[in-house]
Amino acid sequence: MTFIKTKLMLERMQPGQTCEICLQGAEPLAMVPKSVIELGHKVVELGPVFNQITQHKQCSHRFLVTKN
């Protein structure tokens, strides 16, 4: 589900815009950044998040992606 939401967000963005994606769990961490790169976008930053709550959900990792 995380990749679908990410893809929909990227479709609404303009080229060059950057967004932050919250990831929770091992599978999204392994798959979502890889899938975004395969679509031709750029992962700017990927890393763990400590004690941060984003949109009322606990994040284990976050990444920044720039739309191409």
C-alpha positions in Angstrom: 0.0 0.0 0.0 2.9 2.4 0.7 4.2 2.2 -2.9 0.7 2.9 -4.3 0.3 6.0 -2.1 3.8 7.1 -3.0 3.2 6.7 -6.7 -0.1 8.7 -6.5 1.7 11.4 -4.7 4.5 11.5 -7.3 1.8 11.8 -10.1 0.4 14.9 -8.5 3.9 16.6 -8.1 5.7 18.8 -10.6 9.1 17.7 -11.9 11.8 18.9 -9.5 9.6 18.8 -6.4 10.7 16.7 -3.4 8.5 14.9 -0.9 9.1 13.0 2.3 7.8 9.4 2.6 7.4 7.6 5.9 8.2 3.9 5.9 7.3 1.3 8.5 8.5 -2.2 8.4 11.1 -4.2 6.5 9.2 -4.9 3.3 8.4 -1.2 2.4 12.0 -0.2 3.4 13.3 -2.8 0.9 10.8 -2.2 -1.9 9.5 1.3 -2.1 12.8 3.2 -2.7 13.8 0.6 -5.3 10.5 0.9 -7.1 10.6 4.8 -7.1 14.1 4.6 -8.7 12.8 2.1 -11.3 10.1 4.7 -12.2 13.0 7.2 -12.9 12.8 9.4 -9.8 15.7 10.2 -7.5 15.9 9.1 -3.8 17.7 12.0 -2.2 17.9 10.7 1.3 17.1 7.5 3.1 17.6 6.8 6.8 16.1 5.8 10.2 13.9 8.0 12.2 14.2 8.1 15.9 11.2 9.1 18.1 9.4 10.9 15.4 5.7 10.7 14.7 4.5 11.6 11.2 0.8 12.0 10.4 -0.1 10.1 13.6 1.9 7.0 12.7 5.2 5.8 14.0 7.9 5.8 11.3 10.9 3.5 11.4 12.5 5.1 8.3 11.9 8.0 6.0 13.1 8.9 2.5 13.1 12.0 0.4 12.3 11.6 -3.3 12.6 14.1 -6.1 10.3 13.7 -9.1 12.0 13.7 -12.5 
